[in-house]
Structures are given as structure tokens and as C-alpha cells.
């Protein structure tokens, strides 16, 4: 067989666009013999050379990797079945061109369109018009077929033939041609082939094969493949828009696209078409993280464009929130300060203040420290460097990623995710952290005057938070509910990564408080209420169970050495969230959840996290959200939070309260099922 090379991201082969033969109409008088190879032979065609034989008439629907050909009907012409290095032609019987003169057909493979193509010829064999697979490089390397059109209307009324040509004698990638379903007097349009179109077709074909065991019910997650940082979190066109770093073709990190969800309430997320993909010279290696802003009625995405090891910043825009057009690169490497890395210059947070647009950028100084930079523009397209927003003496060995700037009650809150920032103790137990600083940003100098600083979330799985200001004035934050340098059990299931429950942010005495968006409350069902219950040993309550659940309880820790709750409980597994008197910390312990998670050598413990929570009048308030494989803990009204993924068995639905080394009391308990239909 002629050589077929599988693309580096093999699953990309399956993403070739759907054929659209049904879009055309054809009367019998316009049809030439065996135009769709449905006779299962080359009857009606004349073959010369060795490139097209009876073995090339294929009836398979998929290749050996399970990637669909998207043929029309039962048979199509698969040039890859010919002997390697063979060349030749395949010519139809002559026919008179009638109707509108447009000939639609399906084409695939043909990596060199100058050597593998379809031609309209006169009866002497002279080529009049030719068409190869011009979309081969755009859509990826694939055998799959998509619809193209030859407009031969200038030859109406003339006798013509269709000639399929393979003059590529090499052994490179897809050096042959696949065709099917020739329609004369074609009424439809060509398939618009792009990285996003291909991605969406792949999603449509493959999302049903994702294993659902750990899939959430009220959190945004990829339909298939990989998700990391939330991007472009914004309000536009009457809905909340959430974009995210997305690699559709496998559950591992890869060339980044921007996936897209929209929502009216932060809870029910509607999957939208993929927004942008790596398909230009300046972003061919990935469309990386960024943010969004509305300008003149259009939604602009500002993102990091990556090509040939350089990170630059680019724009795309949309007038409907569905289809996005790339504007181009707007901040090049030439605008990176001399003392900073051009390879670590990313994740713009764009905002408007005064009469100008600004962008805070993640960066790395040449001395190895992370830093944040500020840029300014009047129109989003022409930018100038202002200054260094933040840099301190802590060497993180990575950059300050994913900066964000929120304004809460007139105070600037600078948010960022420093790589490699682990200090020990109960703060910053992850190798990569997320922090906030309160203060004020001077847009003239670019400098941020810090007043307070702290960790945002003290759990396992929280990174790259991003905020928006809702129409009602609330500042809402969402983050990636996963962590770098960890094993991810769902990767074996065809997906990885999710977003946290969106959270309302407030400031109290310079401290950031987080509360789940209030919209979650309309999805509460099956309320159970318990009051004044003593706990000694272990205690469960009727109706208090589940894994798609909200728990709200006030715990009087009494004289117990440890007291709290066990969730995702079964006969062998449990996850403990409790107050430890000796340390004065609240502990999130998933070491007995039933699945082993391992991290990098720098991570001391991938199974336990702790946080200092104030015990007031011997009481701690817990609000916990479970969603199949996630657990988000809000303490004392959101003064502290802990987020973690928990991978237990489906039967581990129990919830039990416990006190060890003494007794404790549940002063009040409310349990709700969270039901999103």
C-alpha cells in the first residue's frame, strides 16, 4: 500500500470534517456513470498506471486506528490501497456538462495538491480546471473526506471528463488521493475547513465514548480531551462566557485551542463551538491563555500566541459570541523588556481604566524570578510597555502565570499563580500556588502597591483563577480544578480537568472571602435538616448522603481531639475533612479515597492539605459541595477554602460525622441534593 503516516496527535485523523453530499441536488440527466463508486468497482472509469486499481474501491467506514473516512454511501475511492510509489490516472466516461456547471465532490489525503488532484478535462484529455486537497495543511493530516466544489460553468454544454490524478511517486505522508460522491449541478457550498471546525467534528464524533464514572454534574469540564486554565471569563451577548485551554484530541496537554461554554446562571453550561485554534503563522504551536473584553459591541479575546518558541500576544473578535475572527498579533517579542524572557511572556489580563486599555502580563525575569508586566493601549491593537507591576525576591523558578486584576469595593485585588512557589507550613503546600494581593495599581508607573497577600485556596486542585464583574456588580472568580505535576485518573477515561464552582468575592479587613455563587441555591432538592446532635465516635443521619450534594453545618468542636465529616464513604473508602485541635488546623485528607494520586518529588504529600481556620466560640462553619469526584470546602463563610478532586467508587455515597478523643456537637445541619437537569 502507498505509505500512510499517522499524525503526531493520532486522534486528529478522526477529526476530519463531515461530508455534505446531501447538501447537493442532482437530476439523473446530470449524473455520469458510477460517480460515487457505488457499484463497488471502477466500472465507468478508465485507469492508467498503477495508482488506481479495483483494490482502491473501499467500503470500510474507518481506518485501522478507528478514524472515520466520512464517505458517502457504501463505497469510496481510497488511493492509499495502491502499491507504494505508484502513479496514474482514473478518468470518467465523457458527459455533457449541464445545470449550473458546479461539480461537488469529497476529497481526502493528497498532501501535495500539485501532484494529487481532480481535474475537469476536455475529451482530448486537456486539463481545464483542477482542484487538490488545498485544506490538507489546515485541517491536519488525514484520510477523511470533506466537500469541495469545482465551478466549471464556463464549459456548460461541452463534453467533458473527470480525471483523478496521482503523480506523487514518493513515500511521504498521504501521498495519494481519496475521492467520492461526484455531484454535477451541485447546489451546496464547500465545507469550511479550519482548526475549530475540525475540533468540533472530532468532539461530535468522540464525546460519546468518554467514560462517565467521574464526570461532574454542575461544573464545567471538557466534552472530551484536556482542559486547563479558564480563559476569557466575561459577560457578553446576555450570557456569561467561559473559555478554557483545550486540547480536544487527547486527554493530555497538547496544542492549545480555546474551548467555549456559555451560561445564564454560572451553573448550567451550554457547550459552544470551539472559539479559536492554532492555525496561523503566529499561533501555530498553540493559542494559550488570556482574557476577554467587550469593545464597541464586540467581544475581543486577547491570548498568547505561540510559534517557534516565542510567546507573543494576539487578538480575536466576535460580533455574536459564537464565531471568532482573528485580528492578528498585537504585542510582539520586541516589546518585552530587555531583562525579561521572551519565551515566558504570557496570559494577558486585559481591562479598561480611565480612557485606556491595559494588560497585565505574566513574565519571568532573567534572574529567574517571576514578575508581572503592564502594557497600555488606546484601541487594543497598538500597545506600549508601561512598567513592572510586581516582582519580589522570592525565586519561584517559574513565572507568575495567569495574572488577574479585580476591583472589589474600590480596592485593587491582584491575582496570580506563581509556578514553583511552595514555602512549607500550611500555606502554599502545592508546588504551584494561587495568591492574591490587595492594594492599588498605579497605571502611570505600572507599579502595584501591596497592602496584604495570602493564598487563595488551600486545597489540592486550584490554579489559574480568573474573575469577571457581573452586571449586578458582583465579582465572580473561577479556577482550574486540577493541578500540574500530578497523576490524573480521568485521563484513562478520555478527559481531564474541570472548572471550580464560580465564587463571589468580597473583602473584609483586607482578607478575601469566597462564597459559591448564589445561583446554585435554585438547584437544591431534598432538604434534610438536623439540629443539636451530639457526636462521639461516628454518627450518620437519615437522608444525609450522596455525591452531588451540598452540606452546611456548624460544628461545636467540644473537647474532641479531632472532629468533622467523612464524605465519599463506602465500606473501604472515605475522605475526611476535620478540625485538629493539636495543630489548630482544618485537614482535608483524601489518602483513603481508593485511588492513589502521586505528585512531583517536590510535593511533600499529595493526599493531605491543611488550613488555619478561626475557631470562634468553639465553633467552625462548614459549607461543602460534592460533585461526583470533586469536593469544595468553604469555612466560616468563605474566610478559607479548600478544593480537591476525590476519586472513589460509585458506591461510596455515605456521609458520616465523627469525633475522636472526646465529643463534639452538630449545632445545625442542612443537606441538599444539587440537581441540574
C-alpha positions in Angstrom: 0.0 0.0 0.0 1.1 3.6 -0.5 2.6 4.9 2.7 0.2 6.4 5.2 1.8 8.3 8.2 -0.3 8.8 11.3 -0.2 12.4 12.6 1.8 13.1 15.8 -1.6 13.5 17.5 -3.1 10.4 16.0 -6.6 11.2 17.2 -6.6 14.2 14.9 -7.2 11.9 12.0 -10.6 11.2 13.3 -11.5 14.9 13.3 -11.7 15.4 9.6 -14.8 17.3 8.6 -18.1 15.6 7.8 -19.1 15.2 4.2 -22.1 17.1 2.9 -23.1 15.3 -0.2 -26.7 15.5 0.9 -26.5 19.3 0.5 -26.4 19.0 -3.3 -29.3 18.1 -5.6 -28.8 16.1 -8.8 -31.2 15.1 -11.5 -30.4 11.8 -13.3 -29.6 13.6 -16.6 -26.6 15.3 -14.9 -25.2 12.1 -13.4 -22.2 10.3 -15.1 -21.7 6.6 -14.6 -20.6 5.3 -11.2 -19.9 8.8 -10.0 -19.9 7.7 -6.3 -18.3 4.3 -6.8 -21.4 2.7 -5.5 -21.1 -0.2 -8.0 -18.2 -1.4 -5.8 -15.9 -1.4 -8.9 -14.2 1.0 -11.2 -17.0 0.4 -13.8 -17.4 3.6 -15.9 -13.8 4.7 -15.2 -10.6 4.1 -17.1 -7.4 3.6 -15.1 -3.9 4.2 -16.4 -0.8 3.4 -14.4 -0.9 1.6 -11.1 -2.3 4.2 -8.7 -5.9 3.2 -9.1 -7.0 -0.5 -9.0 -10.1 -2.4 -8.0 -8.5 -2.7 -4.6 -8.9 1.0 -4.1 -12.7 0.8 -4.1 -13.2 0.7 -0.4 -16.3 0.0 1.7 -14.7 0.5 5.2 -16.1 3.3 7.3 -12.9 3.6 9.5 -9.2 3.1 9.2 -7.2 0.7 11.5 -7.0 3.4 14.2 -10.8 3.8 14.2 -10.7 7.2 12.4 -13.7 7.7 10.1 -13.4 8.3 6.4 -16.7 10.2 6.2 -17.5 8.5 2.9 -20.9 8.9 1.2 -22.9 5.7 0.7 -21.2 2.3 0.9 -18.1 2.8 -1.3 -15.4 5.4 -2.0 -12.1 5.6 -3.8 -9.2 5.1 -1.4 -5.9 5.8 -3.1 -3.9 4.5 -0.2 -4.6 0.9 -1.2 -2.4 1.1 -4.3 1.2 -0.1 -4.2 3.7 2.3 -2.7 5.2 4.7 -5.2 2.6 4.0 -7.9 1.3 6.8 -10.1 -1.5 7.0 -12.5 -4.9 8.5 -13.5 -8.5 7.5 -13.3 -10.8 9.0 -16.0 -14.6 9.0 -16.1 -16.7 8.4 -19.2 -17.4 11.6 -21.2 -20.6 13.5 -20.4 -22.2 16.8 -21.4 -21.9 19.4 -18.6 -25.4 20.7 -17.7 -27.2 22.5 -14.9 -25.3 25.2 -13.1 -21.9 23.8 -14.1 -20.7 23.2 -10.5 -19.3 19.8 -9.6 -19.1 19.0 -5.9 -17.2 16.0 -4.6 -15.4 14.7 -1.5 -11.7 14.7 -1.2 -9.1 13.5 1.3 -5.4 12.7 1.7 -3.3 14.2 -1.2 -0.7 16.0 0.9 0.8 17.5 -2.3 -2.1 19.2 -4.1 0.1 19.8 -7.2 0.6 16.1 -7.7 -2.6 14.6 -6.3 -5.8 16.3 -7.6 -9.0 16.1 -9.6 -9.2 17.8 -13.0 -12.0 18.7 -15.3 -10.7 17.9 -18.8 -12.0 18.1 -22.4 -12.4 14.8 -24.3 -8.9 15.1 -25.6 -7.6 14.9 -22.0 -6.5 18.6 -21.8 -7.0 19.9 -18.2 -9.4 22.8 -18.0 -9.7 23.2 -14.2 -8.1 21.3 -11.3 -8.6 21.0 -7.6 -6.4 19.3 -5.0 -6.9 19.0 -1.2 -5.9 22.6 -0.5 -7.1 22.2 3.1 -4.7 19.4 3.9 -2.3 21.5 5.9 -5.1 23.5 7.6 -7.3 20.6 8.7 -4.4 18.3 9.7 -3.0 15.1 8.2 -6.0 12.8 7.5 -7.6 10.4 5.1 -11.0 11.6 5.9 -13.1 13.3 3.3 -14.6 16.8 3.1 -16.7 18.6 0.4 -15.1 20.8 -2.2 -16.5 22.3 -5.4 -15.2 22.9 -8.9 -17.0 25.7 -10.8 -16.9 24.7 -14.4 -19.8 26.8 -15.6 -17.8 28.4 -18.4 -17.8 24.9 -20.0 -21.6 24.4 -19.9 -22.9 22.4 -22.9 -19.5 20.9 -23.7 -18.4 17.3 -23.4 -16.0 16.8 -20.5 -14.5 14.1 -18.4 -13.4 13.9 -14.7 -9.8 12.8 -14.2 -8.4 11.8 -10.8 -4.6 12.3 -10.9 -1.9 10.8 -8.6 1.6 11.7 -9.9 3.2 11.5 -6.5 5.7 8.6 -6.6 7.2 9.4 -3.2 6.6 7.7 0.2 5.7 10.6 2.3 2.6 11.4 4.3 -0.7 10.7 2.5 1.0 10.9 -1.0 -2.2 9.6 -2.6 -5.8 10.9 -3.1 -9.2 9.8 -1.8 -12.4 10.9 -3.6 -16.1 10.1 -3.5 -19.6 11.3 -4.4 -19.2 13.5 -7.6 -22.4 15.6 -8.0 -23.0 17.5 -11.2 -25.2 20.6 -10.8 -24.2 20.8 -7.2 -26.3 23.2 -5.2 -24.5 23.4 -1.9 -21.3 25.1 -0.6 -17.9 23.8 0.2 -17.1 22.7 3.7 -15.3 25.5 5.6 -12.2 23.7 6.9 -10.5 25.2 9.9 -8.9 24.0 13.1 -12.0 24.9 15.0 -14.3 23.1 12.6 -12.1 20.0 12.7 -12.1 20.2 16.5 -15.9 20.4 16.7 -16.3 17.5 14.4 -14.0 15.5 16.5 -15.9 16.4 19.6 -19.2 15.4 18.0 -17.8 12.0 16.9 -16.0 11.2 20.2 -17.7 12.8 23.2 -20.0 9.8 23.5 -17.0 7.5 24.1 -15.9 9.3 27.3 -16.2 7.2 30.4 -18.6 9.0 32.7 -17.6 7.5 36.1 -16.1 10.7 37.5 -17.9 13.2 35.3 -19.4 16.2 37.2 -23.0 17.4 37.0 -22.7 21.1 37.8 -19.1 22.0 36.9 -17.8 23.0 33.5 -15.5 20.3 32.1 -14.3 19.4 28.6 -16.7 17.4 26.4 -13.7 15.3 25.5 -9.9 15.7 25.8 -8.0 18.1 28.0 -8.9 21.3 29.9 -6.7 23.5 31.9 -6.8 27.3 32.6 -10.2 29.2 32.4 -9.9 31.9 29.8 -11.9 34.9 28.7 -14.3 34.7 31.6 -16.7 37.5 30.8 -20.3 38.7 30.3 -21.3 39.4 26.7 -24.4 39.0 24.5 -26.6 38.5 27.5 -24.7 35.5 28.9 -21.7 34.6 30.9 -18.9 33.4 28.6 -16.3 30.9 29.8 -13.4 29.9 27.5 -10.7 27.5 28.5 -7.4 25.9 27.4 -8.5 22.9 25.4 -6.8 20.1 23.6 -9.6 18.1 22.0 -7.7 15.2 20.6 -6.4 13.5 23.7 -6.7 13.7 27.5 -3.1 15.0 27.7 -1.9 18.6 27.3 -1.3 19.4 23.6 -1.5 22.3 21.1 -4.0 24.6 22.7 -7.4 25.7 21.4 -9.9 27.8 23.2 -12.9 25.7 24.2 -16.1 27.6 25.0 -19.2 27.4 27.2 -21.9 30.0 27.9 -24.4 30.2 30.8 -27.2 32.3 32.1 -26.5 31.4 35.7 -23.0 30.0 36.2 -24.4 26.5 36.8 -25.9 25.2 33.6 -23.2 25.4 31.0 -24.0 25.2 27.3 -21.3 23.8 25.1 -20.4 26.3 22.3 -18.3 25.8 19.1 -14.6 25.9 19.7 -13.6 29.5 19.6 -10.1 29.6 18.2 -7.4 27.1 17.2 -3.7 27.1 16.2 -4.0 27.9 12.5 -1.9 31.0 11.8 1.9 31.5 11.4 2.0 33.4 14.8 0.0 30.9 16.8 0.6 27.6 15.0 2.0 26.0 18.2 -0.9 27.0 20.4 -3.5 29.6 21.4 -2.6 29.9 25.0 -4.3 31.7 28.0 -5.8 35.1 28.0 -8.9 37.1 28.8 -11.8 38.9 27.1 -13.3 42.3 26.9 -16.2 43.9 25.2 -15.4 46.9 22.9 -17.9 48.6 20.6 -20.4 45.8 20.9 -17.9 43.1 20.0 -16.2 40.5 22.3 -12.4 40.6 22.0 -10.2 37.7 23.1 -6.6 38.6 23.9 -4.5 35.5 24.1 -0.9 34.3 24.0 0.1 33.2 20.5 2.9 30.7 20.4 5.2 29.8 17.4 8.8 28.6 17.2 9.4 29.0 20.9 8.3 32.6 21.1 5.3 33.8 23.1 3.5 36.9 21.8 0.0 38.3 22.2 -2.8 38.3 19.7 -6.4 39.3 19.3 -9.6 37.6 18.0 -13.1 39.1 18.0 -16.7 38.1 17.6 -19.9 40.0 16.9 -22.2 37.2 18.1 -20.2 35.3 20.7 -20.1 32.2 18.6 -17.8 32.7 15.6 -14.5 34.4 16.1 -12.2 36.1 13.6 -8.5 36.6 14.3 -7.4 40.2 14.2 -3.7 39.4 14.4 -0.6 39.6 16.6 -0.6 42.8 18.7 2.3 42.6 21.1 5.5 41.1 19.7 8.7 39.9 21.3 10.2 43.3 20.5 8.1 44.8 23.3 9.4 42.5 26.0 11.8 44.4 28.5 15.4 43.7 27.9 15.8 42.0 31.3 12.9 39.5 30.7 12.4 36.2 29.0 10.8 36.2 25.5 10.0 32.5 26.0 8.0 33.2 29.2 5.7 36.1 28.4 2.1 35.2 28.5 -1.5 35.1 29.8 -2.7 38.7 29.3 -5.4 40.1 31.6 -7.0 43.0 29.7 -9.1 45.7 31.3 -10.2 49.2 30.8 -9.4 52.1 33.2 -9.8 55.8 32.7 -9.6 56.3 28.9 -7.2 53.4 28.1 -7.0 49.6 27.9 -4.4 47.9 30.0 -3.0 44.3 30.0 -1.1 42.7 32.9 1.2 40.0 31.6 2.8 37.0 33.3 6.6 37.1 32.9 9.9 35.8 34.1 12.9 38.0 34.8 16.3 36.9 33.5 17.4 36.3 37.2 14.8 33.5 37.4 12.1 35.3 39.4 8.5 35.6 38.3 7.1 39.0 37.7 4.1 40.9 36.2 4.3 43.5 33.5 1.9 46.2 32.4 1.0 47.4 28.9 -1.2 50.1 27.7 -3.3 50.7 24.5 -5.9 53.1 23.2 -7.5 50.6 20.8 -6.5 47.1 21.9 -4.2 46.8 18.8 -1.3 49.2 19.5 0.4 48.6 22.8 3.2 50.1 24.7 5.1 48.9 27.8 4.4 50.8 31.0 6.4 49.0 33.7 6.8 46.2 36.1 3.7 45.6 38.2 5.2 43.2 40.7 8.5 41.5 41.4 9.9 40.4 44.7 12.9 38.5 46.0 11.2 35.1 46.1 12.7 32.9 43.4 9.9 30.7 42.2 11.9 29.0 39.4 8.9 29.8 37.2 6.8 32.7 36.1 3.9 34.4 37.7 1.2 32.8 35.5 -2.3 33.9 34.7 -2.5 37.3 36.3 -5.9 38.8 37.0 -6.9 42.2 38.4 -10.3 42.7 40.1 -11.7 45.7 41.8 -13.7 45.0 45.0 -15.2 47.9 46.9 -12.7 50.2 45.3 -9.6 48.1 46.2 -7.4 46.6 43.5 -7.0 42.8 44.0 -4.1 41.4 42.1 -4.3 37.6 41.5 -1.7 35.4 40.0 -0.4 31.8 40.0 3.3 31.6 40.7 5.0 28.4 39.4 7.2 26.6 41.9 6.0 28.6 44.8 6.0 26.2 47.8 7.0 27.5 51.2 6.1 24.7 53.6 3.8 25.0 56.6 0.0 25.1 56.0 0.3 27.8 53.3 1.4 27.0 49.8 1.5 23.2 50.2 1.1 22.7 46.4 4.2 23.1 44.2 2.3 25.6 42.2 0.1 28.1 44.0 -2.5 30.8 43.5 -2.2 34.0 45.5 -3.9 37.4 45.9 -2.6 40.8 46.9 -4.7 43.7 47.9 -3.5 47.3 47.2 -3.6 49.7 44.3 -2.2 49.7 40.8 -0.6 52.9 39.5 -1.3 52.8 35.8 1.2 55.7 35.2 4.3 53.8 36.6 2.8 50.3 36.2 3.6 49.5 39.9 1.3 47.8 42.3 1.4 48.9 46.0 0.7 45.8 48.0 -1.1 46.0 51.4 -1.9 42.3 52.1 -1.1 39.0 50.5 -2.4 35.4 51.0 -3.1 32.1 49.4 -6.5 31.9 47.7 -7.3 28.3 48.2 -5.6 25.8 50.5 -6.7 22.6 48.8 -5.1 20.3 46.3 -6.7 21.4 43.0 -7.0 25.1 42.4 -5.0 27.1 39.8 -5.1 29.9 37.3 -8.2 31.7 38.8 -9.9 34.4 36.7 -12.5 37.0 37.5 -15.4 38.9 35.9 -17.6 41.7 37.1 -21.2 40.7 36.7 -23.9 43.2 35.6 -25.1 43.3 39.2 -21.7 44.4 40.4 -20.6 41.1 41.9 -17.0 40.0 41.3 -17.1 36.3 40.3 -14.0 34.0 40.3 -13.5 30.7 38.6 -10.4 28.5 38.5 -8.9 25.3 37.1 -9.9 22.4 39.4 -6.8 20.4 38.9 -3.0 20.8 39.4 0.1 20.4 37.4 2.7 17.6 38.1 0.0 15.2 39.4 -1.4 12.0 38.1 -5.0 12.4 36.8 -7.2 9.3 37.0 -9.7 10.6 34.4 -7.1 10.7 31.7 -7.7 7.0 31.2 -11.4 7.9 30.7 -10.8 10.2 27.8 -10.9 13.6 29.6 -9.0 15.6 32.1 -9.6 18.9 34.0 -12.6 20.9 35.1 -13.5 24.3 36.4 -14.4 25.1 40.0 -17.8 26.2 41.1 -17.8 30.0 40.4 -17.4 32.1 43.6 -18.5 35.5 44.7 -15.6 37.6 46.1 -15.7 40.1 48.9 -13.2 41.8 51.1 -13.3 42.0 54.9 -10.5 43.8 56.7 -8.2 43.2 53.7 -9.0 39.5 53.6 -10.5 37.8 50.6 -13.7 35.9 51.3 -15.2 33.4 48.8 -18.8 32.2 48.6 -20.3 29.9 46.0 -22.4 31.8 43.5 -25.9 32.3 44.9 -27.5 30.8 41.8 -26.5 27.3 43.0 -29.3 27.6 45.6 -32.1 27.3 43.0 -30.8 23.8 42.2 -31.3 22.5 45.8 -33.6 19.5 46.2 -34.5 17.1 49.0 -33.6 19.2 52.0 -32.7 17.4 55.2 -32.3 19.4 58.5 -30.7 18.2 61.7 -30.3 20.3 64.9 -28.4 19.7 68.2 -26.8 16.3 67.6 -24.0 15.1 69.9 -21.2 13.3 68.1 -19.0 10.8 69.9 -17.3 8.3 67.7 -19.1 8.2 64.3 -22.6 9.3 63.5 -24.7 9.3 60.3 -28.2 10.8 59.8 -31.1 9.6 57.7 -31.2 11.2 54.3 -27.7 12.7 54.6 -25.8 11.0 51.9 -24.9 11.5 48.3 -22.1 12.6 45.9 -24.0 15.5 44.2 -24.6 17.3 47.4 -24.4 20.5 49.5 -23.7 20.2 53.2 -24.0 23.2 55.5 -23.3 22.6 59.2 -22.0 24.4 62.3 -19.7 22.3 64.4 -19.0 22.9 68.0 -15.7 21.1 68.4 -16.3 20.4 72.1 -13.3 18.7 73.7 -12.6 16.4 70.8 -9.1 16.0 69.5 -10.4 15.7 66.0 -13.9 16.4 64.8 -15.5 16.8 61.4 -17.1 14.9 58.5 -16.3 11.9 56.3 -17.6 12.1 52.7 -17.5 9.7 49.7 -17.8 6.9 52.3 -18.1 3.2 51.5 -17.1 0.0 53.1 -13.5 0.6 52.3 -13.1 4.2 51.3 -13.6 7.7 52.9 -12.4 11.2 52.7 -12.0 13.2 55.9 -12.5 16.9 56.5 -12.0 17.8 60.1 -10.6 20.1 62.8 -7.5 19.0 64.5 -7.1 20.5 68.0 -3.4 20.0 68.4 -2.4 21.8 65.3 -5.3 24.2 65.2 -5.8 23.4 61.5 -8.7 22.1 59.4 -7.4 19.0 57.5 -8.6 17.7 54.1 -7.4 14.1 53.9 -8.1 12.0 50.8 -5.5 9.3 51.4 -8.2 6.7 51.8 -10.3 7.7 48.8 -9.4 4.4 47.0 -7.3 5.9 44.2 -3.6 6.8 44.5 -2.6 10.2 43.4 1.1 10.9 43.0 2.8 14.3 42.5 6.3 15.6 41.8 9.2 14.9 44.0 8.9 18.5 45.3 5.4 17.8 46.7 5.6 16.5 50.3 2.2 15.0 50.3 -0.4 14.6 47.5 -3.1 13.3 49.9 -3.4 15.8 52.7 -3.9 19.6 52.9 -4.4 21.9 55.9 -5.5 25.4 56.6 -5.7 27.7 59.6 -9.4 28.3 60.3 -10.6 30.6 63.1 -12.5 28.8 65.9 -14.9 31.3 67.3 -16.8 30.4 70.5 -15.5 26.8 69.9 -17.4 26.7 66.6 -16.5 26.3 62.9 -18.9 26.7 60.0 -18.5 24.3 57.1 -20.2 24.5 53.7 -19.1 21.6 51.4 -20.1 20.9 47.8 -19.6 17.4 46.4 -20.0 16.7 42.7 -19.2 13.1 41.8 -15.4 13.5 42.0 -14.9 16.9 43.5 -15.1 18.4 46.9 -15.1 22.2 47.6 -14.9 23.3 51.2 -15.9 26.8 52.4 -15.0 27.6 56.0 -16.5 30.3 58.2 -18.5 32.0 55.5 -15.7 31.6 52.9 -12.8 33.0 55.0 -10.8 30.0 53.9 -11.5 27.5 51.1 -10.1 24.0 50.2 -10.7 22.4 46.8 -9.8 18.9 45.9 -10.7 16.1 43.5 -11.7 12.8 45.1 -11.8 9.6 43.0 -13.8 7.0 44.9 -16.1 4.1 43.8 -19.6 4.9 42.6 -21.0 3.1 45.6 -19.1 5.4 48.0 -22.1 7.7 48.7 -22.1 7.8 52.5 -21.6 10.9 54.7 -20.7 10.4 58.3 -19.8 12.8 61.1 -17.2 11.9 63.7 -15.4 13.0 66.9 -12.3 11.3 68.2 -10.6 11.8 71.6 -13.6 13.5 73.0 -17.1 14.6 71.9 -18.4 17.4 69.6 -21.9 18.7 68.6 -23.6 19.5 65.4 -25.5 22.7 66.2 -27.3 22.8 62.8 -27.0 20.8 59.6 -28.6 21.2 56.2 -28.1 18.8 53.4 -29.3 19.3 49.8 -29.0 17.4 46.7 -27.8 19.6 43.8 -29.9 18.6 40.8 -29.1 20.1 37.4 -31.2 18.8 34.6 
